Amino acid sequence: MLIAVLIGIFVGFCSGFLGVGGGTILVPILVFLGFPFKTAVGISVTQMMLSSLFGSYLNYKKGVLKIGEGIALGIGGAVGGLMSGWITALLPSPVLVVIFLTLVVIAILRFWFQIPEGEESRQLPQWLLFLIGAGVGAVAISVGVGGAILITPILTGFLKYPLKKSVSLSLMFVVFSSISGFISHMVVGSIDYEKGFIIGLASLIGTYLGVKLYHWIHPTHHKKVLLVWYIAVLFAMGYKLITGAV
């Protein structure tokens, strides 16, 4: 119980600070603690649902979250996330891990090179946000991540959307995709509810602290932290894949 609470607080802090659902953090931790990959994914989806809801509320209060764009992106993510439970049930764990690592590599490549930011007033068409959300949601939720690992690089790196707004928008995307994914995984019976909700509720404490720090820190330092974490995740999960531990 104590370990679960501490993990939840840590994951929640990283979720709020990095603008991610927490799957890129929680899944590797659970796998290293001995959980099967698919069980770790189910717990991760539960945690993401709770922390992303709370984090998005905090970002909205700060005035950096555009609700209209977030809803368009999020509905797309929900549509894609509905397929995730069946994708997880059909594909073996090594295949899911390869997909997971591919997402991390994409994020590293985008953040390795300095991502140019757009103007603060820049807006994106809602139909485009919906399509991005649907594609990312179907893939990301299947490997236990909320999608922010791809959403932020896509919005900032390819569409020139401001970093702070991208991070806030990607966290709201996680709200929709994780709720949809939670329902999907619940139907196929791949969620450990006890551990999922203990970690998820504890993560709210960390989320609050992480969002506070995220709004205070300079974007340049924020990018560096993202890059370091993605590289760490890549090596950790790559090691597990090579040694056949998943």
C-alpha positions in Angstrom: 0.0 0.0 0.0 2.7 2.5 1.0 4.8 1.7 -2.1 1.7 2.1 -4.3 1.0 5.5 -2.7 4.6 6.7 -3.2 4.5 5.5 -6.8 1.3 7.4 -7.4 2.6 10.6 -6.0 5.8 10.4 -8.1 3.9 9.5 -11.3 1.3 12.3 -10.6 4.1 14.8 -10.2 5.7 13.8 -13.5 2.3 13.8 -15.2 1.5 17.3 -14.1 5.0 18.7 -14.8 5.6 17.0 -18.1 2.0 17.3 -19.4 1.7 13.5 -19.9 -0.8 10.9 -18.7 1.8 9.1 -16.7 1.9 5.9 -18.8 5.5 6.4 -20.0 6.5 6.6 -16.3 4.2 4.1 -14.6 4.3 1.2 -17.1 8.2 0.8 -16.9 8.0 1.1 -13.1 5.4 -1.6 -12.8 7.1 -3.9 -15.3 10.4 -3.6 -13.3 8.4 -4.4 -10.1 7.3 -7.7 -11.7 3.9 -6.9 -13.1 3.0 -8.4 -16.5 3.0 -5.8 -19.2 -0.7 -6.0 -19.9 -1.6 -5.7 -16.2 0.7 -2.7 -16.0 -1.2 -1.1 -18.9 -4.5 -1.6 -17.2 -3.3 0.0 -14.0 -1.7 2.8 -16.0 -4.9 3.7 -17.8 -6.7 4.0 -14.5 -4.1 6.4 -13.1 -4.0 8.4 -16.3 -7.8 9.0 -16.2 -7.7 10.4 -12.7 -4.5 12.5 -12.9 -5.3 14.0 -16.4 -8.8 15.1 -15.2 -7.3 17.0 -12.2 -4.3 18.4 -14.2 -6.5 19.7 -17.0 -8.7 21.5 -14.4 -5.6 23.2 -12.9 -4.4 24.2 -16.4 -7.8 25.6 -17.2 -7.7 27.7 -14.1 -4.3 29.0 -15.2 -5.8 30.1 -18.5 -3.4 28.1 -20.8 -6.0 25.5 -21.9 -8.3 26.1 -24.9 -11.4 24.1 -24.2 -12.7 24.0 -27.8 -9.4 22.7 -29.3 -9.1 20.3 -26.3 -12.5 18.8 -26.9 -11.9 18.3 -30.6 -8.6 16.6 -30.0 -10.0 14.7 -27.0 -13.1 13.3 -28.9 -10.8 12.0 -31.6 -8.7 10.4 -28.8 -11.8 8.8 -27.3 -12.8 7.3 -30.7 -9.3 5.9 -31.1 -9.1 4.7 -27.5 -12.2 2.6 -27.8 -10.2 0.2 -30.0 -7.3 -0.1 -27.6 -8.7 -2.9 -25.4 -9.1 -5.1 -28.4 -5.7 -4.2 -29.8 -4.2 -5.1 -26.5 -6.0 -8.4 -26.4 -5.1 -9.3 -29.9 -1.4 -8.4 -30.0 1.3 -10.2 -27.9 3.3 -8.2 -25.3 6.6 -8.0 -27.3 4.7 -6.3 -30.2 3.1 -3.8 -27.8 6.5 -3.0 -26.3 8.0 -2.4 -29.8 5.2 0.1 -30.5 5.8 1.7 -27.1 9.5 2.1 -27.9 8.8 3.5 -31.3 6.6 6.3 -29.7 9.5 7.1 -27.3 12.0 7.3 -30.2 9.8 9.7 -32.1 9.5 11.9 -29.1 13.3 11.9 -28.5 14.0 12.8 -32.1 11.6 15.7 -32.0 13.0 17.1 -28.7 16.6 16.4 -29.6 16.4 19.0 -32.3 15.2 22.4 -31.0 11.4 22.5 -31.6 10.4 25.9 -33.0 7.4 27.4 -31.4 4.5 29.2 -33.1 2.8 32.4 -32.1 0.8 32.4 -28.9 -2.4 33.3 -30.9 -2.0 30.4 -33.3 -5.1 28.3 -33.7 -5.6 24.9 -35.4 -8.7 23.6 -37.3 -10.8 21.3 -35.2 -11.1 18.6 -37.9 -7.4 18.3 -38.0 -7.2 18.0 -34.2 -9.9 15.3 -34.3 -7.9 13.2 -36.9 -4.7 13.6 -34.9 -6.5 12.5 -31.7 -8.1 9.4 -33.3 -4.8 8.1 -34.7 -2.8 8.8 -31.6 -5.5 7.4 -29.3 -5.8 4.1 -31.0 -2.0 3.4 -30.8 -1.1 5.1 -27.5 -3.7 3.7 -25.2 -3.0 0.2 -26.5 0.5 0.5 -24.9 -0.6 2.2 -21.7 0.3 5.8 -22.5 -2.2 8.6 -22.8 -0.9 9.9 -26.1 0.9 13.1 -24.9 4.2 11.5 -25.8 3.1 12.0 -29.4 0.6 14.9 -29.1 3.1 17.4 -27.8 5.8 16.7 -30.5 3.2 16.8 -33.3 1.6 20.1 -32.2 4.8 21.9 -31.4 7.3 20.3 -33.8 5.1 19.9 -36.9 2.3 22.4 -36.5 4.2 25.2 -34.7 1.9 25.3 -31.7 3.3 27.0 -28.5 4.9 24.5 -26.1 3.1 25.5 -23.0 -0.3 25.4 -24.7 0.7 22.1 -26.4 1.5 20.5 -23.1 -1.8 21.7 -21.6 -3.8 20.5 -24.7 -2.1 17.1 -24.7 -3.0 16.5 -21.1 -6.7 17.3 -21.9 -6.4 14.8 -24.7 -5.3 12.2 -22.1 -8.6 12.8 -20.3 -10.7 11.6 -23.2 -8.4 8.8 -24.4 -7.8 7.4 -21.0 -11.6 7.4 -20.1 -12.3 5.6 -23.4 -9.4 3.3 -22.8 -10.5 2.5 -19.3 -13.9 1.5 -20.5 -12.3 -0.6 -23.2 -10.0 -2.4 -20.8 -12.8 -2.8 -18.3 -14.8 -4.7 -20.9 -12.0 -7.1 -21.7 -11.2 -7.5 -18.0 -7.5 -6.3 -18.0 -7.7 -3.8 -15.0 -6.4 -4.4 -11.5 -8.9 -2.0 -9.9 -7.5 -2.0 -6.4 -3.9 -1.0 -7.4 -5.1 1.2 -10.2 -7.3 3.4 -8.0 -4.8 3.5 -5.1 -2.0 4.7 -7.4 -4.5 7.0 -9.3 -5.8 8.8 -6.2 -2.4 9.2 -4.7 -1.2 10.7 -8.0 -3.5 13.7 -7.6 -1.2 15.0 -4.9 1.8 14.8 -7.2 -0.2 16.2 -10.1 -1.0 19.4 -8.2 2.7 19.9 -7.3 3.8 19.1 -10.9 1.5 21.6 -12.5 2.6 24.3 -10.1 6.3 23.7 -11.1 5.4 23.4 -14.8 3.9 26.9 -14.9 7.0 28.3 -13.1 9.8 26.7 -15.0 11.3 28.1 -18.3 10.3 26.2 -21.5 13.9 25.5 -22.4 14.5 23.7 -19.1 11.2 21.9 -19.6 12.4 20.5 -23.0 15.6 19.2 -21.4 13.7 17.4 -18.7 11.4 15.8 -21.3 14.4 14.7 -23.4 16.2 13.1 -20.4 13.1 11.2 -19.3 12.3 9.8 -22.8 15.9 8.5 -23.2 15.6 6.8 -19.8 12.4 5.2 -20.7 13.8 4.0 -24.0 16.7 2.3 -22.4 14.6 0.8 -19.6 12.0 -0.8 -21.8 14.5 -1.7 -24.5 16.4 -3.7 -21.9 13.3 -5.5 -20.9 12.5 -6.4 -24.5 16.0 -7.7 -25.2 16.1 -9.8 -22.1 12.7 -11.2 -22.8 11.2 -10.0 -19.6 7.9 -8.9 -21.2 
